[in-house]
Amino acid sequence: MSERPGPRPRLFDTWSRFYNLRWFQWLTYRPVHNAVLAALRQSDSLRVLDVGCGTGLLASRIRRELHRTRVIGCDFSSGMLERAAAGSRDVAWVRGNALRLPFRTSSFEAVVSTEAFHWFPDQAAALGECFRVLTPGGRFLLGVMSPASEGMSRALRLGSRLLAEPSNWPTRRGLRAQLEDAGFKIETQQRVYRLLGGLLLPPFLTVATRPA
Ligand SMILES: C[S@@+](CC[C@H](N)C(=O)[O-])C[C@H]1O[C@@H](n2cnc3c(N)ncnc32)[C@H](O)[C@@H]1O
């Protein structure tokens, strides 16, 4: 079966050139990264995979701040990965698609993914892959913006298609249902506060486990 169309890696190759702008990061993604780090500190995760790692800002921080952790960052954009590699040699950077992760089953105690899930054209397949590569009992930390209603989620989906870069932001409830369908057990779902877009499309961090 052919894959549903998703955004092209070239979009992200271009974005990678100015992605790390400090003020942009502080206004947008940094608070979500902080929330992921705080959640990771709550238990030992020796091997952590960051899916859709972009320029590797979060993966590099995990490696720096959680000392015993081995970190792999995976992304399908070579532009993003080039910048990631320039930023840290202590993380392994791997080119790969979230829908077909190039890792063995049960390889990681934690999988994280921030601000990338809405781009995955087959979210069920991506969740299945995250579940597969986690060890039993391992944790999945998913940070993504969630519209307040199904109507808004649909409108955003339609708008993104018209712009020819399809994306899909599920509501909090929709996301929980998707995770449960993939076999995960939801632990927590917390709102992350940030300035840019924080009212209209607030980000949430959902923590789920692959049952042991
Ligand atoms: C907005 S960036 C987020 C990057 C990073 N996680 C962060 O928090 O800064 C979205 C990333 O998802 C990646 N991405 C989108 N679709 C993907 C897919 N199907 N497989 C792997 N990576 C993908 C893009 O290349 C991009 O680097």
The ligand as a MOL file (V3000), in Angstrom:
LIG
                    3D

  0  0  0     0  0            999 V3000
M  V30 BEGIN CTAB
M  V30 COUNTS 27 29 0 0 0
M  V30 BEGIN ATOM
M  V30 1 C 9.4900 21.3400 14.0840 0
M  V30 2 S 10.8150 20.1970 13.9130 0 CHG=1
M  V30 3 C 11.0440 19.6590 15.6200 0
M  V30 4 C 12.4830 19.2770 15.8770 0
M  V30 5 C 12.8240 18.9190 17.3150 0
M  V30 6 N 12.1300 17.7380 17.7570 0
M  V30 7 C 12.5920 20.0560 18.2680 0
M  V30 8 O 11.8260 19.9080 19.2370 0
M  V30 9 O 13.2000 21.1200 18.0670 0 CHG=-1
M  V30 10 C 10.0430 18.7600 13.1800 0
M  V30 11 C 11.0770 17.7270 12.7610 0
M  V30 12 O 10.4050 16.5200 12.4010 0
M  V30 13 C 11.1040 15.9510 11.3080 0
M  V30 14 N 10.1930 15.0240 10.6060 0
M  V30 15 C 9.0060 15.3210 10.0210 0
M  V30 16 N 8.4670 14.2130 9.4880 0
M  V30 17 C 9.3250 13.1940 9.7430 0
M  V30 18 C 9.3150 11.8010 9.4670 0
M  V30 19 N 8.3030 11.2220 8.7990 0
M  V30 20 N 10.3480 11.0510 9.8990 0
M  V30 21 C 11.3830 11.6190 10.5760 0
M  V30 22 N 11.4570 12.9340 10.8620 0
M  V30 23 C 10.4350 13.7090 10.4590 0
M  V30 24 C 11.5150 17.1480 10.4710 0
M  V30 25 O 12.5620 16.8620 9.5870 0
M  V30 26 C 11.8960 18.1500 11.5500 0
M  V30 27 O 13.2580 18.0850 11.8560 0
M  V30 END ATOM
M  V30 BEGIN BOND
M  V30 1 1 1 2
M  V30 2 1 2 3
M  V30 3 1 2 10
M  V30 4 1 3 4
M  V30 5 1 4 5
M  V30 6 1 5 6
M  V30 7 1 5 7
M  V30 8 2 7 8
M  V30 9 1 7 9
M  V30 10 1 10 11
M  V30 11 1 11 12
M  V30 12 1 11 26
M  V30 13 1 12 13
M  V30 14 1 13 14
M  V30 15 1 13 24
M  V30 16 1 14 15
M  V30 17 1 14 23
M  V30 18 2 15 16
M  V30 19 1 16 17
M  V30 20 1 17 18
M  V30 21 2 17 23
M  V30 22 1 18 19
M  V30 23 2 18 20
M  V30 24 1 20 21
M  V30 25 2 21 22
M  V30 26 1 22 23
M  V30 27 1 24 25
M  V30 28 1 24 26
M  V30 29 1 26 27
M  V30 END BOND
M  V30 END CTAB
M  END
